[in-house]
Amino acid sequence: MGLLFESDDTPYVMLGDHKIKLEKMPITEEFYVNKARNELRETEENIENGLIDLRALLKKEANLVVPIDDDEFLLKFLRPCKFYAESAFKKIQAYYQFRLTHKDYCRDLYPSAVRLAFDHSIVSVLSPRDQHGRRIMFVESGERWNPRRVPLREVFRGVQLGLESAMVEPRTQVCGVSVILELKGLSFSQIMQFTPSFAKMVVDWIQDCIPIRLKGVHIVNQPYIFNMLFAIFKPFLREKLRSRIFFHGSDRKSLLQHIDADALMQRIGGSLPDDGISGEVMWQMMHHYEESFRRAASYGYSTNNNNK
């Protein structure tokens, strides 16, 4: 399965009857407009006021370089914060402070520098949307993951890049993301890659930093030793995130209570082909937007402001 191109040079992939691409267009369909209004307070008045107030806050923030006049950039933070400018401002601060604090994980977050996790199909996010309009991120954390070939650092960088691509989609800003962790064959040697400091970093990033609505984390095919891995993460989880983590094991019906079959692969109870979009094809699609990713990676706090 390879990359195809629309007349305007937008890359896409066909998976069954689904055309899968980066959906950067504004939301106009009634489903998304209603969801944005009912769940996120999205009205013309709140959009206008949110943009004005957020710009005013950002203008006072020393040493933070962001495209302050770009509505699309600001809406990426306003939507998940329900158009409360102060909350969006704090999210922007946390997001870029995280990048400054964890440079080793966050530098050069663009496709040409983040390839390993996709070459080995560890990370994929371009399944069809589920019945709630959410993007599905699928992470192979079990037998398909060889930490010697794809270090844990590169898995996390792949996850970051995948979510970066989802975050620019207005539909995903409104509906959010669900993550599926495939853990069949998880081994003790893989668990040993994780440290409490890494676990805290990832949980802090999810809970406080990324401007995305994480609606569910679905653990599938986890072996008994997964309890050891979860114990590393558990102390750092607040109730909101903990309540959105679901343990399905090999129970396909349990997963299908949350995500319809037409958004899942056959091997986890869905109807999509198991040999769907490879990580490599997904990487090619993102690489088409390399310059946009490079521009996004250039934003943030200047390094002479480490105490920010």
C-alpha positions as CSV (number, residue, x, y, z in Angstrom):
1,M,0.0,0.0,0.0
2,G,1.5,3.3,-1.1
3,L,0.9,7.0,-1.0
4,L,-1.5,8.6,-3.4
5,F,-2.0,12.3,-4.1
6,E,-5.1,14.5,-4.7
7,S,-5.2,17.2,-7.4
8,D,-3.9,19.8,-4.8
9,D,-0.9,17.5,-4.0
10,T,-2.4,16.4,-0.6
11,P,-1.1,12.9,0.1
12,Y,-3.5,10.2,1.2
13,V,-3.9,6.4,1.6
14,M,-6.9,4.2,0.9
15,L,-7.7,1.6,3.5
16,G,-10.8,-0.2,2.3
17,D,-13.3,2.5,1.5
18,H,-11.6,5.0,3.8
19,K,-9.5,7.8,2.4
20,I,-6.9,8.6,5.1
21,K,-5.1,11.9,5.1
22,L,-4.1,14.8,7.3
23,E,-7.4,16.7,7.7
24,K,-6.4,20.3,8.0
25,M,-9.6,21.7,6.7
26,P,-12.0,23.8,9.0
27,I,-14.9,22.0,10.6
28,T,-18.1,22.5,8.7
29,E,-20.0,19.2,9.1
30,E,-22.9,19.4,11.6
31,F,-21.5,16.5,13.7
32,Y,-18.3,18.4,14.5
33,V,-19.9,21.8,14.7
34,N,-22.4,20.6,17.3
35,K,-19.7,18.7,19.3
36,A,-17.5,21.7,19.4
37,R,-20.4,23.9,20.6
38,N,-21.7,21.5,23.1
39,E,-18.5,20.2,24.6
40,L,-16.0,23.0,24.0
41,R,-18.1,26.2,24.1
42,E,-17.1,26.9,20.5
43,T,-19.1,29.9,19.3
44,E,-18.1,32.8,17.1
45,E,-18.1,35.1,20.1
46,N,-16.0,32.7,22.2
47,I,-13.5,32.1,19.3
48,E,-13.1,35.9,18.8
49,N,-12.7,36.7,22.6
50,G,-10.4,33.7,23.1
51,L,-8.1,34.7,20.3
52,I,-7.9,38.3,21.6
53,D,-7.3,37.4,25.2
54,L,-4.8,34.7,24.4
55,R,-2.8,37.0,22.2
56,A,-2.7,39.6,24.9
57,L,-1.3,37.0,27.4
58,L,1.3,35.8,24.9
59,K,2.5,39.3,24.2
60,K,3.6,39.6,27.8
61,E,5.5,36.3,27.9
62,A,9.2,37.0,27.6
63,N,11.4,34.8,25.5
64,L,8.6,32.6,24.1
65,V,8.6,32.5,20.3
66,V,5.3,31.4,18.8
67,P,3.3,32.5,15.8
68,I,1.1,34.9,17.8
69,D,-0.9,36.1,14.7
70,D,-1.7,32.6,13.5
71,D,-5.3,31.8,14.4
72,E,-4.9,28.1,13.6
73,F,-2.0,27.8,16.0
74,L,-3.9,29.5,18.8
75,L,-7.0,27.4,18.2
76,K,-4.9,24.3,18.6
77,F,-4.6,25.3,22.3
78,L,-7.9,27.1,22.8
79,R,-10.1,24.2,21.7
80,P,-9.0,21.6,24.2
81,C,-9.1,24.3,26.9
82,K,-12.7,25.2,26.0
83,F,-11.8,28.7,24.9
84,Y,-10.6,29.8,28.3
85,A,-7.7,31.9,27.3
86,E,-5.9,31.7,30.7
87,S,-6.1,27.9,30.6
88,A,-4.8,27.8,27.0
89,F,-2.0,30.2,28.0
90,K,-0.9,27.9,30.8
91,K,-1.0,24.9,28.4
92,I,1.3,26.7,26.0
93,Q,3.7,27.6,28.8
94,A,3.7,23.9,30.0
95,Y,4.0,22.5,26.5
96,Y,7.1,24.6,25.6
97,Q,8.6,24.3,29.1
98,F,8.5,20.5,28.7
99,R,10.4,20.8,25.4
100,L,13.0,23.0,27.1
101,T,13.4,20.7,30.1
102,H,13.4,17.4,28.1
103,K,15.5,18.5,25.0
104,D,16.9,15.0,24.4
105,Y,13.4,13.7,23.8
106,C,12.0,16.8,22.0
107,R,14.7,18.3,19.8
108,D,14.2,18.0,16.0
109,L,10.7,16.8,16.1
110,Y,10.2,16.5,12.4
111,P,9.8,13.4,10.2
112,S,13.4,13.3,8.7
113,A,14.8,13.1,12.3
114,V,12.1,10.8,13.7
115,R,11.9,7.7,11.6
116,L,12.8,4.5,13.5
117,A,9.4,4.0,15.3
118,F,7.7,4.3,11.9
119,D,10.1,2.2,9.9
120,H,9.4,-0.7,12.3
121,S,5.6,0.1,12.4
122,I,5.7,0.6,16.2
123,V,3.6,3.8,15.9
124,S,0.6,4.4,13.7
125,V,-2.1,7.0,14.0
126,L,-4.0,7.1,10.7
127,S,-6.7,4.6,11.1
128,P,-10.2,5.7,10.2
129,R,-11.8,7.8,12.9
130,D,-14.0,6.0,15.4
131,Q,-17.7,6.6,15.9
132,H,-17.0,9.6,18.1
133,G,-14.8,11.3,15.5
134,R,-11.6,10.5,17.4
135,R,-8.3,9.6,15.9
136,I,-6.9,6.2,16.9
137,M,-3.2,6.0,17.8
138,F,-1.9,2.4,17.7
139,V,1.3,1.6,19.5
140,E,3.0,-1.8,19.2
141,S,4.5,-2.2,22.7
142,G,4.8,-6.0,22.8
143,E,6.4,-8.7,20.6
144,R,6.8,-6.3,17.6
145,W,9.0,-3.9,19.6
146,N,12.7,-4.7,19.7
147,P,14.3,-2.1,22.1
148,R,17.7,-2.8,20.6
149,R,16.5,-1.7,17.2
150,V,14.0,1.0,18.3
151,P,15.1,2.4,21.7
152,L,12.4,3.6,24.1
153,R,13.4,7.2,23.4
154,E,12.6,6.8,19.7
155,V,9.2,5.2,20.5
156,F,8.3,8.3,22.6
157,R,9.6,10.6,19.9
158,G,7.4,8.7,17.4
159,V,4.4,9.1,19.6
160,Q,5.1,12.8,20.0
161,L,5.3,13.2,16.2
162,G,2.2,11.2,15.6
163,L,0.2,13.4,18.1
164,E,1.8,16.6,16.6
165,S,0.3,15.6,13.3
166,A,-3.1,14.9,14.9
167,M,-3.1,18.2,16.8
168,V,-3.2,20.3,13.6
169,E,-6.5,18.7,12.6
170,P,-9.5,20.7,13.7
171,R,-11.6,17.6,13.8
172,T,-9.1,16.0,16.2
173,Q,-8.9,19.1,18.3
174,V,-12.7,18.8,18.8
175,C,-13.1,15.0,19.1
176,G,-9.8,14.0,20.6
177,V,-7.6,10.9,20.4
178,S,-7.8,7.3,21.8
179,V,-4.6,5.3,22.2
180,I,-4.4,1.5,21.8
181,L,-1.4,-0.2,23.3
182,E,-0.8,-3.7,21.9
183,L,1.1,-5.6,24.5
184,K,1.0,-9.2,23.3
185,G,4.4,-10.8,24.1
186,L,5.6,-8.1,26.4
187,S,8.8,-9.3,28.0
188,F,10.7,-8.6,31.2
189,S,13.6,-7.2,29.2
190,Q,11.2,-4.6,27.6
191,I,9.8,-3.6,31.0
192,M,13.4,-3.0,32.2
193,Q,13.6,-0.2,29.6
194,F,11.3,1.9,31.8
195,T,12.3,3.9,34.8
196,P,10.2,5.9,37.3
197,S,11.7,9.1,35.9
198,F,10.7,8.2,32.4
199,A,7.2,7.2,33.6
200,K,6.8,10.5,35.4
201,M,7.9,12.5,32.4
202,V,5.4,10.8,30.0
203,V,2.5,11.1,32.5
204,D,3.3,14.8,33.2
205,W,3.4,15.3,29.4
206,I,0.0,13.7,28.9
207,Q,-1.7,15.3,31.9
208,D,-0.3,18.8,31.8
209,C,1.4,19.6,28.5
210,I,-0.1,18.3,25.3
211,P,-3.0,20.3,23.9
212,I,-5.1,17.3,22.9
213,R,-8.2,15.6,24.3
214,L,-7.0,12.1,25.3
215,K,-10.3,10.3,25.6
216,G,-9.1,6.8,26.3
217,V,-6.0,4.5,26.7
218,H,-6.9,0.9,25.8
219,I,-4.5,-1.8,26.9
220,V,-5.0,-5.0,24.8
221,N,-3.4,-8.5,25.1
222,Q,-1.4,-7.6,28.1
223,P,0.4,-10.5,29.9
224,Y,0.5,-10.9,33.6
225,I,3.9,-9.2,33.9
226,F,2.3,-6.0,32.6
227,N,1.3,-5.3,36.2
228,M,5.0,-4.7,36.9
229,L,5.1,-2.0,34.2
230,F,1.8,-0.4,35.2
231,A,3.1,-0.2,38.8
232,I,5.9,2.2,37.6
233,F,3.3,4.6,36.1
234,K,0.5,4.3,38.6
235,P,1.9,6.7,41.3
236,F,2.0,9.6,38.8
237,L,-1.6,9.2,37.5
238,R,-4.3,11.6,38.6
239,E,-7.9,10.4,38.7
240,K,-9.0,11.9,35.4
241,L,-6.4,10.0,33.4
242,R,-6.6,6.9,35.5
243,S,-10.3,6.7,34.8
244,R,-9.7,6.7,31.1
245,I,-7.3,3.7,31.1
246,F,-9.1,0.5,30.2
247,F,-7.6,-3.0,30.5
248,H,-9.1,-5.4,27.9
249,G,-6.7,-8.3,27.8
250,S,-7.8,-10.7,25.0
251,D,-11.5,-9.7,25.5
252,R,-12.5,-8.3,22.1
253,K,-16.0,-7.5,23.2
254,S,-14.6,-5.3,25.9
255,L,-12.7,-3.2,23.5
256,L,-15.7,-3.0,21.1
257,Q,-17.8,-1.4,23.8
258,H,-15.6,1.6,23.4
259,I,-14.5,1.6,19.7
260,D,-16.6,0.3,16.8
261,A,-15.2,-2.5,14.7
262,D,-14.8,-0.5,11.5
263,A,-12.1,1.6,13.2
264,L,-10.1,-1.5,14.5
265,M,-7.9,-4.1,12.9
266,Q,-9.1,-7.7,12.7
267,R,-6.5,-9.0,15.1
268,I,-8.0,-6.9,17.9
269,G,-11.6,-7.6,17.1
270,G,-12.3,-5.1,14.2
271,S,-13.0,-5.3,10.5
272,L,-10.0,-3.5,9.1
273,P,-7.3,-5.6,7.4
274,D,-4.3,-6.5,9.7
275,D,-1.9,-5.4,7.0
276,G,-3.3,-1.9,6.9
277,I,-1.2,1.3,6.8
278,S,2.4,0.5,7.6
279,G,4.4,2.9,9.7
280,E,6.6,3.6,6.7
281,V,3.7,4.8,4.6
282,M,2.5,6.9,7.5
283,W,6.0,8.4,7.8
284,Q,5.9,9.2,4.1
285,M,2.7,11.1,4.5
286,M,4.0,13.1,7.4
287,H,7.3,13.7,5.6
288,H,5.2,15.5,2.9
289,Y,4.7,18.2,5.6
290,E,8.3,18.3,6.7
291,E,8.6,22.1,6.4
292,S,5.5,22.6,8.6
293,F,6.9,20.2,11.2
294,R,10.3,22.0,11.1
295,R,8.5,25.4,11.6
296,A,6.6,24.0,14.5
297,A,9.8,22.6,16.0
298,S,11.4,26.0,15.9
299,Y,8.9,27.5,18.3
300,G,9.4,27.7,22.1
301,Y,11.3,29.4,24.9
302,S,14.8,30.6,24.1
303,T,17.4,28.7,26.0
304,N,18.7,31.7,27.9
305,N,15.4,31.6,29.9
306,N,15.9,28.3,31.7
307,N,14.2,29.4,34.8
308,K,11.0,30.2,33.1
